[in-house]
């Protein structure tokens, strides 16, 4: 997925600013890709947290 963001940011950067735009686009693509990966990880951890809370609440009620 990171390669997708690198391509999306690098191509317009290259067309607008040349080599420097390509470099900026690659860095922007890497950063956006990492942020997207972290968002997915946080969402997964939130779901796991909710599952654990439900399990603990059920054990407490028993």
C-alpha positions as CSV (number, residue, x, y, z in Angstrom):
1,X,0.0,0.0,0.0
2,X,2.9,2.3,0.7
3,X,4.0,1.9,-2.9
4,X,0.6,3.1,-4.0
5,X,1.0,6.3,-2.0
6,X,4.6,6.8,-3.3
7,X,3.3,6.6,-6.8
8,X,0.3,8.9,-6.2
9,X,2.5,11.6,-4.7
10,X,5.7,11.1,-6.7
11,X,4.2,11.3,-10.2
12,X,2.5,14.7,-9.9
13,X,5.6,16.0,-7.9
14,X,7.9,14.9,-10.8
15,X,5.6,16.5,-13.4
16,X,5.4,19.8,-11.5
17,X,8.9,20.2,-10.1
18,X,11.1,17.6,-11.7
19,X,13.6,15.6,-9.7
20,X,13.0,17.6,-6.5
21,X,9.3,17.0,-6.7
22,X,9.9,13.3,-7.2
23,X,12.0,13.3,-4.1
24,X,9.4,15.2,-2.1
25,X,6.6,12.9,-3.5
26,X,8.5,9.8,-2.4
27,X,8.9,11.1,1.1
28,X,5.3,12.2,1.3
29,X,4.2,8.8,0.0
30,X,6.2,7.0,2.6
31,X,4.9,9.2,5.4
32,X,1.2,8.9,4.3
33,X,1.6,5.1,3.8
34,X,3.0,4.7,7.3
35,X,0.3,6.8,8.8
36,X,-2.4,4.7,7.1
37,X,-0.7,1.6,8.4
38,X,-0.7,2.9,11.9
39,X,-4.4,3.9,11.6
40,X,-5.3,0.3,10.7
41,X,-3.2,-0.9,13.7
42,X,-4.9,1.4,16.1
43,X,-8.4,0.4,14.9
44,X,-7.4,-3.2,15.4
45,X,-6.2,-2.6,18.9
46,X,-9.4,-0.7,19.7
47,X,-11.4,-3.7,18.6
48,X,-9.2,-6.0,20.7
49,X,-9.6,-3.7,23.7
50,X,-13.4,-3.8,23.4
51,X,-13.4,-7.6,23.2
52,X,-11.3,-7.8,26.3
53,X,-13.6,-5.4,28.2
54,X,-16.6,-7.5,27.3
55,X,-14.9,-10.7,28.4
56,X,-13.8,-9.1,31.7
57,X,-17.3,-7.7,32.3
58,X,-18.8,-11.1,31.7
59,X,-16.4,-12.7,34.1
60,X,-17.2,-10.1,36.7
61,X,-20.9,-10.7,36.4
62,X,-20.6,-14.4,36.9
